Amino acid sequence: MAWGRDWSRRGFLRAGAGLGVVVAGPALLTACDDKKAPGVLKVGDQRGGLQALLSAYPDDKPGLDYQVEWAQFPNAAPVIEALNARAIDVGAVGDAPFGFGLAGKAQIKAVSAYRSSGEGTAVLVKPDGPVRAVADLAGRTVATSKGSIGHFLVLRALAEVGVPVDRVTIAFLAPNDAKAALLAGSIDAWATWDPYTALGELHDGLKVLVNAQGRMPGLSYLLSTPAALSARRALVRDFVARIDRAREYSAAKPDAYAAVFAQQTGVPAEVAALMIRRTNFHPVPLDDGIIADQQSIVDQFAKVGLGGDGLDVRPAFERVL
């Protein structure tokens, strides 16, 4: 995956071909024309979560006249690539990919934030495998996606028990490839997030070694870009308000959201129910506390040589939308 100065529309298109990107419209994977009249908002989603969220909310009514074109991605890194390539206007990502994207100089801005327990982000192992505690990862291999919340959890968990990062081999694999490698015994652990965590637990017999609860901020964001905010700020603002309302509804009626998520994505009903019950994202303001949490993530990546040394994240927050 290209980072830093390699962020480009060409790099996104090349990477997207191998990442299972699902496009909602034939013109989506082109740079946004900032001069055309507003009326379409292009949104990058992960595994249908936002699209199902709005579908589950019975009172979802746009305040403005526009359409949403959806693109579905398997994880956050290609969402950030698409944003930086100006192929989408808004994208949903977690706090670690946001920080990693900033360290790679992606042109992205947080326009809303959501907090969860972090329980669905976990390091999974085989119950009959050799890894019984985080310290057992020393000398072994963990798979995750580079710059992901799973990657960040590995860093935090190792630091917590005093295991140096260079004592562990981190293999950067897409979620489905990582799961296959763990089940085959090619790796010793897999750091991932819901719904992959819930699928691993309920359908593959995998065990949670450690999760992110109390170890990570548990933040996710809607991101936009300077170009999209310049051309379609009113649409971005309206979309954020719709997601916030739908989040509040789903917190009160998680089963309704889980049913729609399962129907639209094909994820088993019991997996969707577990994921949504324990994730329960709720909107939080883009205040100094959120920014401090995000800064801590960038600083952790910098500490282990993954970029972002001296980076100040404050300019990447659009606090007044």
N, C-alpha and C positions, 0 to 999 in steps of 0.2 A: 504494500500500500504506500503510495507516495505521500510524503509530508513535507513541511517546510517549503522551500522554494519550488518544489515539484507540484504544488497545488495548481491545477489548471483544468480548463474544460476538457482538453484532450485527454489528460490523465484520468479524469472522472469517467469519460466515455469508455476508455480502455478498461479501467477497473470494473466498471459496472457490468461489462459483458460476462465477467466471471463471478459476479456476486449475487446473481439471482434477482436483479432489480426487476420489479414488476411495474409497468408504466400504465397509468390510467388513460392516457391520451397520446396519439401518435406524435404530437408536437412537443411533448414534455421535455425530452432530453435535448433541448436547444437552449441557448442562452436567452434569458428573459429580455424582451424588447422593452426597455424602460420608457420608450416614448409612446407606446400604444395606450389607448384609453383603458382605465381600470375596468374590470369586469370579471377577471379570472385570477384566482389565487392558487398558486402551485405549491402543494404541501407534501413534504417528505415524511412518511410514516414508517414505523417499524412493526412489521408483522400484523398490520391492521388494527393496532391498538386505538389510535385516535379516530379512525374511521368508524370503528364499532362503537366507540364512546359516544360520538354524535348520533349515530343511528339508534342507540339505546335510549337517548334522552328524548322523551316524547314532545317536549316543548321547544326543541331546537328551532329557532327562527332567526335567520340572519337579519341584522339590522340594516344592511345595505344590499343592493342588488348586485350580486356576483355569484360566480360558480367556483367550486373547489375542484381542482384536478389533483388526484392522488397519485403518488408514486410510493410503492411499498419496497422496503429494504430489509435485509436480514439482521442488520446491526447498525450501530451509529456511525462508524467511519465513512461508509459511502454516503450517508445523509450529509455529513459535513463536506465531503467532496462535492456533492451536488449543489450545496449552498454556495460554496466558494466559486464554483463554475457558473453561478447564476442560472442554473437549470431549474431551481425551485426557489420559492420566496420565503417559505417557513419550513422548519424541520424540527422533529422531536428527538432529543438526545439526553443522555445522562450527564452527570457532573464531570466524570473523568474524561469522556470523549470531548466535552466542551473544553476542558483544560488542555487536553492534548492537542486539539485543533488550534487553540490560541498559541500554544508553544510552537506549532508549525506554521504560524503566521496566516492562518485562515482568516478571511474577512467576514466575521460572524459577530452577531450581537444578541444577547439574551433579552427577550421581550416579556417573558413570564417564567415563573419558577414554581415547582411543586415538590413537596416533601413526602417521603414514605419511610416506612420502618427500616428498610434495607434487608428485610428477612429473605426476600426472594433472590438476592444476589449472594452466591455461595460458591465454595469450593466443594466439588463432588468427588467422591472416591468409590471404588468398589468395596462392598462390605467385607469381602474376604481377602482384600488386598493388604499390602504391607504398611500402608499409611494409616495410622491410628490417631495421630495428633499432628498439629502443624509442624512441630519440630522434626517429624519424620520426613518432611519434604526435602530436607538437606540431602544433596546427592541424587535427587530424583528429578523427574520431569513433570511440569505442570503446563497444560495447554490453555490458552485463552486468546482473545483478540487484542491486538496491540492498541494500547491507549484506552481500552474499555473499562467499564466499572469492574469487570472480573479481574483485569490486570491490576487495577488499583487495589482491589481487595487483597490480592496476593502480596503486594508490597506492604500493605498495612499489617496483615496477619503475620508475615515474617518478622517485621520490625517489632511487633508486640512480644514475640518469643525470643528475640535476639538472634535470629538466623540471618546472616548476611545474604543479600540478594544474589551475590555471585556464587553462592553454594547451591543454588537451584537453577536448573535449566528451564527457561520459559520458552515454550514452543508456540509461535503465533499461528493459530489455526482458526478458520471459521467455525461457528458453533457446531454444525452438523459433523464436520470433519473431526473436531475435537471429541465429540461424543463417541464416534465410531472408533477413534484411536484408544479411548479409555476402555471401552467395552472389549476391544481386541487385546488389551494388555500392552499396547505400544507406549503408553504414557501412564503415569501414576495418579494424576489428578487433573481435574478440569474446573476452571474458574469461569462461571457463567451467571446468567440472570434469568428471570422469568420471561416467557413461559418455558425456556429450556430447562431451568432448574426443576420446575414442577413436573415436566415430562420425564426428566431423569429420575426423579424420586418415585413417581407413581407408575411409570411404564417400563423403566429400565432397571429398577431395583438398586439405584445408586443411593449413597448415603451422604448427608451433609457433614463435611468435616468442620467447617466454620462458615458463618454467614456475616453479612455486613452490618447487622444490627449493633449499634453502639460503636462501630469501627469506622463508619463512613458517614458523611452528611446526609446521604439518602436523597439527594436532589436530582431532579430532572428539569429540563428546560424546553420551552419553545424558543428556537433561535430564528433570527432573520438576518438580513445583510444590509449594509448601507445603501446599496442600489435599490433593493426592494422597499426599504423604508422611505426612500426618496420618492419612488414612483407609486407605491401602493400602501402608504402608512395607514390610511383609513380602513383598508381591507384587513390589514394585519391586526389592527386594534379590534375590529369587529370579530375576527376569528378567535383571538385570544379570549375575548369576553364569552364567546360561545363555549370554548373549551373549559373555561372556569366554571360556568354554570353547569355544564355536563359533569365535571368532576364532583361538584357538590351533590348533584343528583345521584351519581354512582356511589358516593360514600354512604348515602342513605339507603340505596337500593342496589347493593353489589350483585345480588342474584340476577337482576334484570340485565345489568351490563355483562355479566358472565355468560348468560344465555345467548345474547347477541354476538359476543366475541366468539364463542364456540361455533355458532352457526355461520358466521361470515368468514372465519379463518380456517375452519376445519380442525381446530385444536379440540381434543376430547373434552367433554363437558366438565368432568371432574378436575381436569388440569386447569381449565379456565376459572372454575370456582375457587380453587386453591390460590391461584395467582392473584386474582382480584381481591379476594378476602384479605390476603396478607400484604398486598402492595398498598392499596388505599391511598393513592396520591391525593394530596389536598393543596390548593393554591396557597402560596406564601408571597409576601411582598418582596420586591427586589431592594432589600434594605442593607444596611452595613453588615449585619450578621451573615446574610447570604453571601455577600461579596467576600467576607473574611473566610467563610467556609470554602469558597471556590479558590481563593488565593492559596489556601493550605494544600489543595490538590495539586495546583501547578508547582508549588514549592516542593512537594513530595516527588513529583516526576523529575524536577530539576536535580534533586538530591541524588538520584540514582542514574544521572547522566542521560535523561530522555528529553532534554531541551527545556526552554523556558526560564533559564537563569536570569534573575532580576526582572522578570516580567511582572508588570502591574496589571491586574485583570480589570480594574475599575472602568477603563474606557470601553470595555466590552459589554457593559450593562446599559441598556436603554431604559433608564428608570422612569422617564416620563414618555409614555407612548401616545 
